[in-house]
Amino acid sequence: MTPSQTVPSPPKINADGTTAQELYDKCLALAHNLWWSWTPEVSSLFRDLDPVRWRQLDHNPIALMKEFTPDRLDLRAAEMVLYSRINHAYRRLKEYLGSKQTWGSTHAGVLGARPIAYFSAEFGIHESMPIYSGGLGVLSGDHIKSASGLGVPLVAIGLFYSQGYFKQQLDESGYQSEEYIDTRIDNLPMQPAVDEEGQPIMVSMETRSGNLVAKVWKMDVGRVRLYLLDCNVEGNSPEDRQLTSRLYGGDTRTRIRQELVLGVGGVRALRALGITPGAYHLNEGHSAFGPLEVIRGRMHDDGMTFDDALREVAQNTVFTTHTPVPAGHDRFDEALVEEHLGPLRDQLGISYEQLLGLGRVEPQNNEETFCMTVLGLKLSRRANAVSQLHGHVTRRMWAHLWPWRVEEEIPIGHITNGVHVQSWLAEQMRHLYDRYFPSDWADRMGAAEVWQNIHKVDPGELWETHNALKTLLISFVRRRISRQCRRRGESEEAVEHARNLLDPGVLTIGFGRRFATYKRAHLLFADLDRTAELLNHPEHPVQVIFAGKAHPKDEPGKELIRKIANLRHDPRFAGRLAFIEDYDINVCRHLIQGVDVWLNNPRRPLEASGTSGQKVILNGGLNCSILDGWWAEAHDGSNGFAIGHGTSHVSDEITDARDGQYLYETLENQVVPLFYRRDVDGLPREWIRMMMNSIAGLAWRFSSDRMVMDYTRTCYVPAAGGLSCEMP
């Protein structure tokens, strides 16, 4: 050996037997499976590496890990004594992925070799993965998380939106503006999907105006693999490269092209991946072109006629509709349908009129546009709404598709939506449940008996935990509002006022959702003087936190935001009202974990289900809602508050006036007095009892575990050829 040659130093071995590189690789493995996002001990591990950057990076562990080298991570792990936590988390992930003893292995065995293919236009899994806009996406995210936890064999298909949904900012006048930001793909837990030869999978969709090409990405969500199609690839026109850049952006031509990619492209991607689904679940009409491609495949592979293939594919297809609002159902004119489905129609061997008829209630009515919901209903044999009331509304809405049946016999059932407990439960509440619930409670969240243990919790301890979460919420609101003031260039006085906004001791109401006009965010302000009296009562004051976005083209929704946000300038509401910009999963998490009351006042029966109020239950908040959607089947008089009596007038104007009066009366005569009625220890005993009743009776019923179990038993297994069950 020459003097200039050196022997490389052996890697440092830590006390736990790992090298710095091995430790770093374990953290990367944890970051690349979104299981971490609903596993608190793992997310807290990343947070502890650098709490400030964790917040600044929108809780993105991959972006955070890029700021560490293996050696720097090793030093930080030593400083924070993280070695055992990292190793334990890594072992847990491996055990979770490798476990064969799951609910699904017992109840969904027929799906083991042929999984469910779950299609959705958006997936709300975590704020660091911005491919969602609101309720539908969050529902889809919760659905696949529960499928993962239950071990139900399922693959998911969606679109990759490189700019996601918009970032919302309000100007000084309260008017919403939209900003679209490119997402850095290298900061996301995605890799290109590859075929058996290791080549990236690309799919092509023929149209009358040329081919569309999409790349396929893969992402691990626990045990579930999520595949996302992306049109920003060579071979597409500049316009088409932007096709999947924005969620719910563009005109109807953009929308139909996105839905062609999702449905037809999604089915072709599964075929290229070598996946043969046992059944297909279309979550809303956006993916309803998919079964046509499955039919084409059966005709090509098995020599079937179109009619025979349609019958068989429909038996394997589950369709879920989420909206009773006519504007929520995509419709396209016949020229757009022929442009985009014409080549597929040729291969199916059906006429122009036959294709259009599949998307019409009246197939021969040339005045009727092509509706994706109608197509989804005609190409499936198992269809469901998302709450009991929505089931009634949906059967009435689409009864003309089955004119020979009475309304009660329309083949559309219901499976009420639920939420993923682990994703929405505050860490403080989880620790509380750990002390009083059975040791295996986290594995049995869909079981009613598990949640009855809430009655064993000391009322004072439950109230103290809730108030700690409320304090965290108010701190979050103050940070956000003061940041908004600084961005708008407001005075130091305004910024300072924001830093002291709201009072932890005051009854706090939360309202967070899409600002569509039928959701009536303004109902609380129907009488400003009465609202001011309510909020500024000298002994029993109230404060309200709002958040939500309006669709960029929804000017009435934007006007609602402007009016509510501008009330901060009214001295009657100073310190009692806050509007948080850019509502997303992170903002929602803070709100639903910290509010005393969650307000929901849609115009009945236009709320199909609603899930935000279900998240509140888990954390001890109470619902105050119109008897619509899920609350119509949940409220029993002892677990929250009902606004009105579950009726609506034929006149929207009269309904709104009447419901506004009911809202004031409910708040003034029930909610406020009960909250401030305290015993000698300062505890609102009756309020706490209502909190316990809500948790005990509703947490299991409205969990996504229960929801996915219902889908598996009543839809997935029979659609895949297993033992049939009745739709609930």
Phi and psi in degrees as a GROMACS rama.xvg file:
@    title "Ramachandran Plot"
@    xaxis  label "Phi"
@    yaxis  label "Psi"
@TYPE xy
-78.5621  158.36  THR-2
-59.7004  -27.424  PRO-3
-77.1518  -16.4814  SER-4
-83.2335  140.853  GLN-5
-125.357  150.631  THR-6
-89.8299  123.223  VAL-7
-59.8464  140.395  PRO-8
-67.7122  138.026  SER-9
-66.3169  146.778  PRO-10
-61.7442  143.291  PRO-11
-67.2356  132.803  LYS-12
-102.3  123.196  ILE-13
-78.0841  171.981  ASN-14
-59.9945  -27.6023  ALA-15
-88.2259  4.59004  ASP-16
88.8463  5.68769  GLY-17
-105.492  156.07  THR-18
-91.8368  168.782  THR-19
-60.3897  -39.0617  ALA-20
-67.0724  -40.1486  GLN-21
-64.7097  -39.4833  GLU-22
-62.8332  -43.4256  LEU-23
-63.2924  -42.8034  TYR-24
-64.1855  -35.798  ASP-25
-65.6696  -40.8718  LYS-26
-64.2089  -39.9021  CYS-27
-63.734  -41.145  LEU-28
-61.6602  -40.9955  ALA-29
-63.614  -41.599  LEU-30
-67.7168  -26.6191  ALA-31
-90.587  2.90828  HIS-32
-122.543  120.778  ASN-33
-68.0752  4.69498  LEU-34
-53.7057  -33.0749  TRP-35
-58.7038  -29.8362  TRP-36
-69.1352  -19.8234  SER-37
-118.674  20.0187  TRP-38
-120.043  96.3423  THR-39
-55.5946  -37.7191  PRO-40
-66.582  -22.8058  GLU-41
-85.2313  -44.9102  VAL-42
-62.9709  -36.5042  SER-43
-68.8274  -27.8393  SER-44
-63.3185  -47.7596  LEU-45
-64.354  -40.8791  PHE-46
-59.8906  -40.7302  ARG-47
-69.9847  -19.6271  ASP-48
-63.8064  -38.5263  LEU-49
-165.229  89.148  ASP-50
-57.3033  -38.0096  PRO-51
-68.2752  -50.3742  VAL-52
-67.6411  -31.5532  ARG-53
-57.51  -44.4988  TRP-54
-69.7893  -43.9588  ARG-55
-65.2807  -28.5301  GLN-56
-93.3777  19.5128  LEU-57
55.5425  38.4614  ASP-58
57.0734  42.4535  HIS-59
-103.401  107.843  ASN-60
-69.2927  -29.4219  PRO-61
-69.0219  -44.7969  ILE-62
-61.3908  -37.7524  ALA-63
-65.8026  -44.0592  LEU-64
-64.0933  -26.0141  MET-65
-66.9643  -17.6923  LYS-66
-90.4643  2.2118  GLU-67
-118.199  142.42  PHE-68
-95.1641  164.635  THR-69
-54.6506  -40.9348  PRO-70
-68.2473  -41.0645  ASP-71
-66.6152  -39.1869  ARG-72
-61.532  -40.5744  LEU-73
-61.9911  -42.2246  ASP-74
-64.5131  -43.1546  LEU-75
-66.0706  -39.5522  ARG-76
-63.0878  -38.1329  ALA-77
-67.9849  -42.131  ALA-78
-63.1584  -40.0137  GLU-79
-98.906  6.17122  MET-80
52.2482  58.9193  VAL-81
-104.482  -5.43467  LEU-82
-54.8939  -51.4775  TYR-83
-66.5795  -34.9033  SER-84
-66.6954  -41.675  ARG-85
-64.8394  -46.2322  ILE-86
-64.5028  -40.2153  ASN-87
-64.8687  -44.0028  HIS-88
-61.8247  -41.567  ALA-89
-64.7894  -42.112  TYR-90
-63.2729  -42.1227  ARG-91
-60.6623  -42.2157  ARG-92
-61.2766  -45.5321  LEU-93
-63.1101  -41.3499  LYS-94
-66.0043  -40.2646  GLU-95
-61.565  -47.7892  TYR-96
-68.9677  -30.004  LEU-97
-91.4209  -9.40364  GLY-98
-64.9023  134.928  SER-99
-106.714  -9.90951  LYS-100
-94.7754  83.5806  GLN-101
-126.859  167.668  THR-102
-59.239  -41.5822  TRP-103
-65.1941  -33.6789  GLY-104
-64.8928  -26.6105  SER-105
-88.9912  -38.7955  THR-106
-105.264  -8.82732  HIS-107
-134.961  36.8637  ALA-108
-58.1256  -33.658  GLY-109
-62.5005  -19.6908  VAL-110
-89.7717  -4.40076  LEU-111
-56.5823  -44.0478  GLY-112
-92.7976  -20.105  ALA-113
-133.61  90.7136  ARG-114
-73.2235  168.829  PRO-115
-73.0213  137.741  ILE-116
-104.162  112.402  ALA-117
-104.189  113.89  TYR-118
-102.863  132.958  PHE-119
-151.786  145.663  SER-120
-74.0584  -17.2199  ALA-121
-150.007  152.934  GLU-122
-136.826  114.518  PHE-123
-98.4625  94.1825  GLY-124
-102.087  -43.2285  ILE-125
-160.834  154.332  HIS-126
-62.5772  -23.3621  GLU-127
-77.0497  -7.78733  SER-128
-120.084  82.8438  MET-129
-82.3945  67.5819  PRO-130
-118.273  39.5225  ILE-131
-145.079  160.207  TYR-132
-117.945  -35.4275  SER-133
-170.001  -136.279  GLY-134
-57.8496  -43.6277  GLY-135
-61.921  -43.4104  LEU-136
-67.3154  -42.2953  GLY-137
-65.6058  -38.6973  VAL-138
-60.382  -43.6278  LEU-139
-63.7777  -42.1227  SER-140
-61.7648  -44.9441  GLY-141
-64.3506  -35.4737  ASP-142
-61.1846  -48.5211  HIS-143
-75.3073  -26.4586  ILE-144
-64.7097  -43.4416  LYS-145
-68.7681  -37.4141  SER-146
-59.4399  -38.6182  ALA-147
-63.587  -50.6252  SER-148
-63.3529  -36.6352  GLY-149
-81.791  -12.3846  LEU-150
74.5226  29.6835  GLY-151
-81.8913  119.917  VAL-152
-61.365  116.034  PRO-153
-155.533  138.602  LEU-154
-118.779  147.94  VAL-155
-117.633  146.772  ALA-156
-131.135  129.779  ILE-157
-148.953  -163.778  GLY-158
-116.567  147.044  LEU-159
-96.1881  114.097  PHE-160
-98.0092  107.145  TYR-161
-67.173  -21.8459  SER-162
-112.027  -1.32686  GLN-163
58.7908  -148.433  GLY-164
-92.3134  169.374  TYR-165
-77.7264  155.869  PHE-166
-86.1989  131.629  LYS-167
-100.006  134.651  GLN-168
-134.606  144.772  GLN-169
-108.993  135.033  LEU-170
-83.7177  -174.119  ASP-171
-59.67  -29.5346  GLU-172
-85.1301  -3.68377  SER-173
89.0764  5.55664  GLY-174
-80.9525  136.557  TYR-175
-78.3587  133.303  GLN-176
-120.361  156.655  SER-177
-118.328  137.58  GLU-178
-129.918  132.058  GLU-179
-107.982  128.509  TYR-180
-121.133  131.732  ILE-181
-66.952  130.751  ASP-182
-85.3359  134.444  THR-183
-77.4269  112.467  ARG-184
-61.0494  -33.9321  ILE-185
-71.3753  -6.29267  ASP-186
-99.0011  7.59424  ASN-187
-112.511  151.265  LEU-188
-81.1202  55.74  PRO-189
-123.571  148.739  MET-190
-135.767  155.185  GLN-191
-61.7694  136.682  PRO-192
-75.5038  138.776  ALA-193
-125.313  157.33  VAL-194
-87.031  -171.232  ASP-195
-63.2476  -23.3301  GLU-196
-94.4416  6.2981  GLU-197
81.2312  13.2242  GLY-198
-92.4283  138.59  GLN-199
-56.757  137.144  PRO-200
-84.6328  128.134  ILE-201
-123.704  141.177  MET-202
-122.071  151.689  VAL-203
-126.021  138.669  SER-204
-121.203  123.246  MET-205
-83.8165  138.768  GLU-206
-131.644  168.203  THR-207
-64.6548  -21.2884  ARG-208
-105.251  15.3815  SER-209
123.817  174.564  GLY-210
-88.9808  148.691  ASN-211
-110.669  137.418  LEU-212
-121.609  143.25  VAL-213
-138.68  139.714  ALA-214
-87.6696  153.096  LYS-215
-114.91  124.831  VAL-216
-102.791  155.004  TRP-217
-124.239  148.398  LYS-218
-144.776  140.204  MET-219
-97.4234  122.855  ASP-220
-118.299  84.4825  VAL-221
64.3754  -124.556  GLY-222
-85.4213  -8.83922  ARG-223
-93.6393  135.734  VAL-224
-97.9591  124.951  ARG-225
-106.227  125.677  LEU-226
-108.732  130.787  TYR-227
-121.903  130.451  LEU-228
-95.255  138.59  LEU-229
-134.502  121.364  ASP-230
-90.4665  0.935185  CYS-231
-82.2795  71.9868  ASN-232
-137.762  158.194  VAL-233
-63.5919  144.389  GLU-234
106.529  -23.3402  GLY-235
-91.9393  153.97  ASN-236
-67.3153  160.1  SER-237
-52.2456  -38.4323  PRO-238
-64.6277  -45.0625  GLU-239
-72.1442  -25.0256  ASP-240
-64.7208  -23.3751  ARG-241
-92.8143  1.32985  GLN-242
-57.4601  -42.2196  LEU-243
-102.235  20.4074  THR-244
-74.9917  -33.7596  SER-245
-125.517  141.676  ARG-246
-82.8657  125.918  LEU-247
55.8874  36.5268  TYR-248
-107.165  169.559  GLY-249
80.0867  -173.677  GLY-250
-96.2906  -169.776  ASP-251
-66.9651  -28.8568  THR-252
-66.9377  -40.8646  ARG-253
-60.8063  -43.5802  THR-254
-63.0953  -45.5058  ARG-255
-68.0085  -31.7016  ILE-256
-71.065  -38.6846  ARG-257
-61.2705  -40.6847  GLN-258
-74.6369  -27.2343  GLU-259
-65.2211  -44.1521  LEU-260
-63.6908  -46.0046  VAL-261
-62.9116  -50.6353  LEU-262
-76.9857  -64.4112  GLY-263
-68.582  -46.5122  VAL-264
-62.6461  -38.2103  GLY-265
-62.9262  -43.0032  GLY-266
-65.2801  -40.1245  VAL-267
-67.8323  -33.4527  ARG-268
-64.5191  -42.1183  ALA-269
-61.4618  -40.7421  LEU-270
-63.8722  -42.3081  ARG-271
-65.5609  -28.4306  ALA-272
-81.3325  -7.57746  LEU-273
79.1458  21.0343  GLY-274
-98.6374  123.63  ILE-275
-109.355  100.699  THR-276
-66.1934  147.995  PRO-277
-79.114  -28.2764  GLY-278
-160.361  162.033  ALA-279
-117.638  134.053  TYR-280
-115.726  115.304  HIS-281
-96.3018  107.149  LEU-282
-87.9448  93.4189  ASN-283
81.9634  168.596  GLU-284
-75.4973  -7.55288  GLY-285
-57.3218  -28.7453  HIS-286
-105.992  16.8815  SER-287
-70.9327  -11.7306  ALA-288
-70.7797  -19.4788  PHE-289
-54.9323  -49.5902  GLY-290
-59.2378  -28.2616  PRO-291
-62.7255  -39.0322  LEU-292
-69.4129  -35.8078  GLU-293
-64.5266  -41.5031  VAL-294
-60.6725  -44.4417  ILE-295
-57.7687  -42.7909  ARG-296
-62.6496  -41.1616  GLY-297
-65.9986  -38.4466  ARG-298
-64.8361  -42.8494  MET-299
-70.4225  -45.7664  HIS-300
-78.6144  -36.3334  ASP-301
-114.964  2.87405  ASP-302
68.2189  22.6024  GLY-303
-79.0731  157.455  MET-304
-77.3307  164.114  THR-305
-59.4832  -46.6482  PHE-306
-63.3467  -41.4934  ASP-307
-67.3858  -41.7789  ASP-308
-65.2438  -39.7521  ALA-309
-60.1798  -45.1316  LEU-310
-60.0295  -43.5019  ARG-311
-70.1958  -42.4806  GLU-312
-66.064  -39.7233  VAL-313
-61.1553  -34.3553  ALA-314
-64.695  -25.4521  GLN-315
-97.8019  10.2437  ASN-316
-118.999  133.543  THR-317
-112.915  134.018  VAL-318
-126.506  129.02  PHE-319
-116.368  127.098  THR-320
-107.798  140.013  THR-321
-114.945  -5.04797  HIS-322
-136.357  134.043  THR-323
-93.685  5.00347  PRO-324
-89.9495  121.531  VAL-325
-52.0841  -38.1541  PRO-326
-66.8345  -15.0026  ALA-327
-82.5679  -2.57063  GLY-328
-107.052  117.277  HIS-329
-65.1214  133.705  ASP-330
-132.144  141.497  ARG-331
-132.576  146.343  PHE-332
-76.6677  163.714  ASP-333
-65.016  -29.7226  GLU-334
-65.7627  -41.8809  ALA-335
-65.1423  -39.69  LEU-336
-64.0894  -45.4134  VAL-337
-66.742  -38.1621  GLU-338
-60.0935  -41.1961  GLU-339
-97.107  -24.9507  HIS-340
-108.299  -5.19161  LEU-341
-54.6583  -51.4782  GLY-342
-60.0049  -38.3316  PRO-343
-67.9921  -38.8009  LEU-344
-59.2161  -42.0907  ARG-345
-57.699  -43.2028  ASP-346
-71.4297  -27.2541  GLN-347
-77.9112  -18.3168  LEU-348
72.9538  29.9149  GLY-349
-114.296  160.526  ILE-350
-81.9639  165.115  SER-351
-53.5555  -44.6585  TYR-352
-68.2738  -36.7018  GLU-353
-64.4151  -43.345  GLN-354
-61.7284  -48.9986  LEU-355
-62.4436  -35.1899  LEU-356
-63.4673  -27.5934  GLY-357
-66.4194  -22.3353  LEU-358
-106.647  13.7762  GLY-359
-120.696  143.491  ARG-360
-63.9958  -43.8351  VAL-361
-109.184  99.3876  GLU-362
-54.5082  -31.41  PRO-363
-91.7847  0.0562332  GLN-364
-84.0352  100.831  ASN-365
-70.5726  -11.611  ASN-366
-84.2148  -14.1084  GLU-367
-86.4135  133.106  GLU-368
-76.8608  165.453  THR-369
-83.2123  120.715  PHE-370
-111.019  127.674  CYS-371
-67.1456  -31.6493  MET-372
-67.2615  -41.5761  THR-373
-61.1075  -44.0366  VAL-374
-59.4591  -44.956  LEU-375
-61.4293  -40.209  GLY-376
-68.4739  -36.8401  LEU-377
-75.7203  -24.6115  LYS-378
-99.9241  15.0605  LEU-379
-135.139  155.506  SER-380
-113.963  0.477539  ARG-381
-133.273  110.639  ARG-382
-126.442  146.047  ALA-383
-147.789  150.466  ASN-384
-91.9273  -177.993  ALA-385
-117.249  15.4994  VAL-386
-163.75  166.491  SER-387
-62.3497  -47.1235  GLN-388
-64.3849  -40.7793  LEU-389
-62.8383  -31.9103  HIS-390
-60.4437  -45.2897  GLY-391
-61.3375  -45.6252  HIS-392
-63.8723  -41.9839  VAL-393
-68.2388  -40.9468  THR-394
-62.2872  -38.4932  ARG-395
-68.6716  -39.3622  ARG-396
-64.539  -39.2288  MET-397
-110.594  19.5953  TRP-398
-59.8003  -29.674  ALA-399
-66.1528  -15.0947  HIS-400
-70.9828  -21.3055  LEU-401
-129.365  67.2533  TRP-402
-63.2872  -17.4953  PRO-403
-86.1181  -0.198579  TRP-404
-114.19  147.84  ARG-405
-74.7658  159.946  VAL-406
-56.5447  -39.3128  GLU-407
-66.1925  -17.9175  GLU-408
-102.577  5.62361  GLU-409
-62.0715  130.172  ILE-410
-79.2339  58.8002  PRO-411
-130.354  114.387  ILE-412
-95.1192  -156.387  GLY-413
-148.624  143.335  HIS-414
-131.862  113.18  ILE-415
-70.4612  135.193  THR-416
-60.2011  157.258  ASN-417
-143.328  176.375  GLY-418
-123.386  153.345  VAL-419
-81.2143  108.668  HIS-420
-56.4125  -48.3702  VAL-421
-61.2683  -29.6162  GLN-422
-76.2111  -28.9717  SER-423
-111.983  -9.17104  TRP-424
-79.5066  126.989  LEU-425
-65.2885  146.88  ALA-426
-60.0534  -37.6046  GLU-427
-64.5722  -39.8479  GLN-428
-69.3278  -36.6843  MET-429
-61.4786  -42.1331  ARG-430
-62.9026  -37.8546  HIS-431
-63.1907  -46.5284  LEU-432
-63.4331  -36.903  TYR-433
-57.7063  -33.1513  ASP-434
-77.611  -27.8645  ARG-435
-113.902  -20.0486  TYR-436
-92.1548  163.299  PHE-437
-57.6581  153.664  PRO-438
-60.8438  -27.7199  SER-439
-100.308  21.2361  ASP-440
-60.4942  -33.7293  TRP-441
-66.6916  -19.1872  ALA-442
-94.2332  -2.44127  ASP-443
-132.245  43.0412  ARG-444
-69.5011  -18.0141  MET-445
-89.2241  6.47772  GLY-446
-99.0218  128.926  ALA-447
-61.0485  -40.7156  ALA-448
-64.879  -26.8365  GLU-449
-59.9059  -43.354  VAL-450
-79.8929  -11.614  TRP-451
-66.9179  -17.3141  GLN-452
-68.4808  -10.0623  ASN-453
-61.21  -26.546  ILE-454
-71.6989  -12.1217  HIS-455
-84.4729  -14.617  LYS-456
-70.9273  138.814  VAL-457
-64.3311  126.966  ASP-458
-55.2966  -39.9384  PRO-459
-64.5133  -36.8444  GLY-460
-69.3109  -39.9243  GLU-461
-63.0219  -44.0403  LEU-462
-65.8815  -39.5316  TRP-463
-64.8635  -41.2078  GLU-464
-64.4612  -43.4534  THR-465
-61.3017  -43.1773  HIS-466
-67.2085  -31.5046  ASN-467
-64.3913  -40.6697  ALA-468
-67.3653  -36.0939  LEU-469
-65.2208  -39.6754  LYS-470
-63.6806  -40.4992  THR-471
-63.4208  -39.8354  LEU-472
-61.5145  -45.8578  LEU-473
-65.3943  -37.7714  ILE-474
-61.8293  -41.0123  SER-475
-62.962  -45.5389  PHE-476
-61.6101  -43.6793  VAL-477
-60.9139  -42.543  ARG-478
-62.2375  -45.8829  ARG-479
-65.8609  -46.0477  ARG-480
-67.5705  -40.28  ILE-481
-65.0122  -35.803  SER-482
-65.6626  -40.1238  ARG-483
-61.5818  -42.4811  GLN-484
-63.1644  -43.1838  CYS-485
-64.5802  -40.4242  ARG-486
-62.6392  -35.5335  ARG-487
-81.6366  -0.733955  ARG-488
72.431  29.81  GLY-489
-77.3588  168.67  GLU-490
-67.2683  159.949  SER-491
-61.884  -30.7915  GLU-492
-63.1497  -41.8112  GLU-493
-66.5761  -40.8836  ALA-494
-63.3617  -42.7971  VAL-495
-65.291  -38.4999  GLU-496
-61.6534  -40.3481  HIS-497
-63.8682  -34.6666  ALA-498
-67.4058  -15.6863  ARG-499
-119.731  18.1067  ASN-500
-67.1175  144.566  LEU-501
68.663  161.611  LEU-502
-131.487  121.905  ASP-503
-59.673  -21.035  PRO-504
-88.2686  -2.29347  GLY-505
-98.5053  143.978  VAL-506
-54.2231  122.481  LEU-507
-115.876  121.933  THR-508
-105.901  136.892  ILE-509
-114.963  143.324  GLY-510
-140.062  110.046  PHE-511
-140.713  117.321  GLY-512
-176.583  176.054  ARG-513
-63.3081  137.34  ARG-514
-89.0829  60.2999  PHE-515
-81.6713  146.116  ALA-516
-62.4183  -32.6897  THR-517
-68.305  -16.1079  TYR-518
-81.0584  -10.2706  LYS-519
52.4439  55.8578  ARG-520
-60.7619  -21.6995  ALA-521
-87.1249  -1.04387  HIS-522
-60.5757  -33.5277  LEU-523
-68.5263  -13.1904  LEU-524
-114.447  24.3685  PHE-525
-62.0689  -33.2697  ALA-526
-129.62  97.4975  ASP-527
-61.7994  -37.1487  LEU-528
-65.2867  -42.1633  ASP-529
-67.1321  -38.5273  ARG-530
-64.2051  -41.2522  THR-531
-61.9035  -39.7729  ALA-532
-64.673  -40.2356  GLU-533
-63.7093  -47.2535  LEU-534
-72.255  -28.8055  LEU-535
-109.984  24.2293  ASN-536
-56.3252  131.959  HIS-537
-62.5918  -28.1254  PRO-538
-109.231  -30.8083  GLU-539
-128.971  67.1095  HIS-540
-73.877  165.186  PRO-541
-135.659  145.807  VAL-542
-133.093  150.715  GLN-543
-130.905  136.276  VAL-544
-116.743  124.284  ILE-545
-111.047  149.826  PHE-546
-157.951  147.972  ALA-547
157.608  156.647  GLY-548
-114.989  150.201  LYS-549
-104.653  145.15  ALA-550
-56.6071  141.977  HIS-551
-52.1613  -26.8251  PRO-552
-99.1741  3.4883  LYS-553
-94.8858  85.3289  ASP-554
-65.3341  -40.3443  GLU-555
-59.5686  -38.4192  PRO-556
-64.767  -41.0541  GLY-557
-63.6463  -36.5315  LYS-558
-66.4422  -36.3672  GLU-559
-61.4547  -44.5706  LEU-560
-59.9042  -46.2707  ILE-561
-58.2622  -45.2285  ARG-562
-64.0138  -44.147  LYS-563
-70.7388  -45.1758  ILE-564
-63.0457  -33.5795  ALA-565
-72.3279  -14.8314  ASN-566
-64.358  -14.0759  LEU-567
-65.0277  -21.6928  ARG-568
-83.3341  -11.8041  HIS-569
-83.1956  118.954  ASP-570
-58.1484  -21.8316  PRO-571
-67.4558  -21.0669  ARG-572
-115.139  7.30377  PHE-573
-59.6858  126.911  ALA-574
80.1428  -4.30486  GLY-575
-114.687  -1.48027  ARG-576
-141.805  136.12  LEU-577
-139.783  140.322  ALA-578
-121.342  117.431  PHE-579
-93.2694  127.599  ILE-580
-72.7078  159.272  GLU-581
57.3115  58.732  ASP-582
-58.3058  124.124  TYR-583
-147.156  -171.203  ASP-584
-60.32  -39.133  ILE-585
-64.8425  -47.1211  ASN-586
-62.6662  -43.8613  VAL-587
-58.9547  -43.2535  CYS-588
-58.6057  -45.9303  ARG-589
-62.4868  -43.6532  HIS-590
-64.2157  -52.5344  LEU-591
-70.0316  -19.9782  ILE-592
-86.3206  -17.8597  GLN-593
-117.845  -15.5605  GLY-594
-75.1718  154.79  VAL-595
-78.7622  -40.0758  ASP-596
-135.628  137.208  VAL-597
-106.704  121.326  TRP-598
-96.9121  131.524  LEU-599
-142.552  114.548  ASN-600
-135.041  59.9414  ASN-601
-70.7263  166.418  PRO-602
-82.8045  108.371  ARG-603
-60.5745  138.569  ARG-604
-107.559  49.931  PRO-605
-91.5928  -4.57426  LEU-606
-92.0242  104.973  GLU-607
-58.3086  -50.7208  ALA-608
-142.446  -63.7688  SER-609
81.3785  134.133  GLY-610
-128.802  -12.5704  THR-611
-61.4594  -39.8268  SER-612
-65.9913  -26.4915  GLY-613
-68.9022  -32.7937  GLN-614
-68.0359  -35.4252  LYS-615
-61.7302  -40.3394  VAL-616
-51.0358  -45.6525  ILE-617
-58.8073  -28.1042  LEU-618
-106.507  12.2595  ASN-619
90.3301  1.75628  GLY-620
-76.9653  159.78  GLY-621
-111.922  149.811  LEU-622
-95.4575  139.234  ASN-623
-127.712  105.222  CYS-624
-146.39  151.856  SER-625
-58.4327  146.486  ILE-626
-78.9366  74.8833  LEU-627
-136.171  161.213  ASP-628
55.7736  -139.741  GLY-629
-64.0471  -31.7634  TRP-630
-67.3596  -25.6019  TRP-631
-63.7555  -28.0925  ALA-632
-103.569  -1.43898  GLU-633
-103.987  -37.4267  ALA-634
-70.8956  130.4  HIS-635
-126.469  7.30781  ASP-636
94.7745  -16.797  GLY-637
-119.122  3.13486  SER-638
-125.607  15.6797  ASN-639
156.503  -163.987  GLY-640
-125.467  138.945  PHE-641
-106.183  136.292  ALA-642
-97.1884  111.769  ILE-643
82.5304  -163.028  GLY-644
-122.766  16.9425  HIS-645
79.7987  27.8278  GLY-646
-128.208  161.065  THR-647
-142.089  149.333  SER-648
-84.9518  155.627  HIS-649
-65.4162  -22.5204  VAL-650
-95.0671  121.793  SER-651
-61.1151  -36.1094  ASP-652
-62.56  -43.902  GLU-653
-69.3681  -40.7371  ILE-654
-57.9076  -46.8711  THR-655
-63.7507  -42.54  ASP-656
-64.7641  -42.9769  ALA-657
-66.7678  -44.2061  ARG-658
-67.2916  -32.7205  ASP-659
-62.0673  -41.4852  GLY-660
-65.362  -43.0961  GLN-661
-59.9946  -39.834  TYR-662
-62.3468  -48.1602  LEU-663
-59.689  -44.6349  TYR-664
-64.4392  -39.755  GLU-665
-64.2962  -44.4259  THR-666
-67.2041  -46.924  LEU-667
-70.753  -37.8142  GLU-668
-100.371  -19.3872  ASN-669
-119.413  -59.562  GLN-670
-64.9901  -56.591  VAL-671
-62.78  -49.2946  VAL-672
-59.6452  -40.4535  PRO-673
-66.1322  -39.0494  LEU-674
-64.7082  -39.7981  PHE-675
-93.2053  2.70477  TYR-676
-83.584  105.762  ARG-677
-114.928  153.954  ARG-678
-91.752  -170.586  ASP-679
-65.245  -21.8775  VAL-680
-90.2911  2.89417  ASP-681
80.9789  13.4024  GLY-682
-98.4809  136.634  LEU-683
-83.3156  79.9849  PRO-684
-56.4123  -43.651  ARG-685
-67.3255  -36.8363  GLU-686
-63.9689  -45.3868  TRP-687
-63.6314  -38.0643  ILE-688
-61.8739  -38.3332  ARG-689
-67.1421  -37.6959  MET-690
-58.8014  -46.5934  MET-691
-64.6364  -41.0537  MET-692
-62.1165  -39.3512  ASN-693
-64.3297  -47.8682  SER-694
-64.109  -46.5003  ILE-695
-64.3997  -40.5713  ALA-696
-92.5177  -21.5095  GLY-697
-115.187  -27.7804  LEU-698
-58.8655  -41.1172  ALA-699
-77.6042  -37.1868  TRP-700
-66.751  -32.0869  ARG-701
-114.865  37.0139  PHE-702
-96.128  150.533  SER-703
-70.746  -19.5242  SER-704
-61.3067  -49.3082  ASP-705
-60.5736  -41.5138  ARG-706
-60.6051  -48.0598  MET-707
-67.9377  -35.2022  VAL-708
-59.9171  -43.1218  MET-709
-62.0114  -45.4997  ASP-710
-60.9947  -41.6224  TYR-711
-63.8103  -47.8725  THR-712
-68.913  -45.0589  ARG-713
-95.8836  -18.1956  THR-714
-123.477  -58.0644  CYS-715
-64.3569  -52.798  TYR-716
-62.8659  -49.5879  VAL-717
-65.6733  -34.4888  PRO-718
-65.4664  -29.3708  ALA-719
-89.2182  2.02759  ALA-720
101.397  10.3076  GLY-721
-87.7933  -169.289  GLY-722
-63.9399  124.546  LEU-723
-75.0613  145.397  SER-724
-129.172  161.168  CYS-725
-81.9076  145.808  GLU-726
-68.5843  133.265  MET-727
